[in-house]
Amino acid sequence: MFLDGNARRIFAFSEPVDMRKSFDGLLSVLSNALAQDPLSGDIYVFVNRSSNYIKCIFWDRTGYCLFAKRLERGRFKFPLDGGTQELTEKIFRLVLDGICLGRRHEMR
């Protein structure tokens, strides 16, 4: 899995993104709207409008990897609303499990 203990920064973009986008569409959002370097090795997380589906994209030294997950019940909830936020690996794992986090959870 992409959370293998290697030090990667995780950025969550909490504004809804069209989930029909694949590699090129998400990379375009990264480069244009977020002004991020897609080749950095960081993990970038995108959510759909209903917050039950996420996609993560990252560079792993030989190419781009795309990870997708849809919750059957519940929603993905990031600690802060709006904009881009950096998450710790621990918080990101909780978000992936669909656990709703309150504001008291520390981000980096």
N, C-alpha and C positions, 0 to 999 in steps of 0.2 A: 504494500500500500504506500501511498505517497507520504504518509506520516510515519516515517521509519526512524525517527529520532534524530535525523540530520537537521541542523539548524536552518530552517526556512521561515521566512516571514510570511504571515498569512494576512491578506487584506480582503475584507468583506465590503462589497459595494451593495448597500442596502436599498438602493433605488431599483425598481423592477426593470428587468431586461427581457426582451423577447427570447424565449427559450428555443425558438427555431434556429437561432444562431448556433453555428458550430465553431470550428477553429478560427477561420478568417473573420467572422463577424464579432466574436468575442475579443480577438486581438485588436480589431479596429476600435472597439469600445475602450480597450486599455490604452491604446496609443493616443486616440483623439480626445475622448471625454475625460479620462483620468490622468493623462500625461504620465503613464507608468512605462517602464521598460520591460516588455514581455520576456526578454532573454535573461532577466536577472535571476531566475530560479525561484522567485517568490511564488506563492500560491495565491491566485486571485479567485474570489468566490462571488458568484452572481446568483440572484434569486428571481423567481417569476412574480407576477402580480399577486397571485393568491398565496405566495410564500410557502407552498408545499413542495417546491421543486428547486433544486440548486444545481449549478454546474461550477466546477472548479477547473481552472486551466493553469498549467505551469510548464516550464522548460526543464527537461531532465538531462541535459547535456548532449543528447542525440536527436531530440525532437520534442514536439509539444505533446503533452498528455492532457486528456479531458476526462474528468470524473463527473458523473451525474448521479443524483439521488432524489427520489420522490417519496415523501411520507404518505402513507395510507390514511393516517389520521393526524390531525394537528398541523402546526406550522413551524417553519424554521424561524426562530426569533433571535436576532442579534441584540447584544446588550444595549446599544444605542440606536436610536432611530435616525435615518437620513445620512447621506454622505458615505464616505469611505472611512473605515475604521480598521485598525490593526488588532488582530486577535492573538492571544496566546494559543499554543497547541492544546492545552487543557480545555480552554473555553471552546475552541473550535470543535473538539471531540464531543463536548456536551451539546453544542448546536447541531452537529450531525446526528446525534441521537434523538433530536427533537425536544430536548429539555429546554423549557422556557427559563431564561435567566433574568434576574432583576438587576437593577442599577448598582447594587452593592458589589457585584463581581468586578474585580479589578481587571483592567486591560493593561497591558504593558506600561 
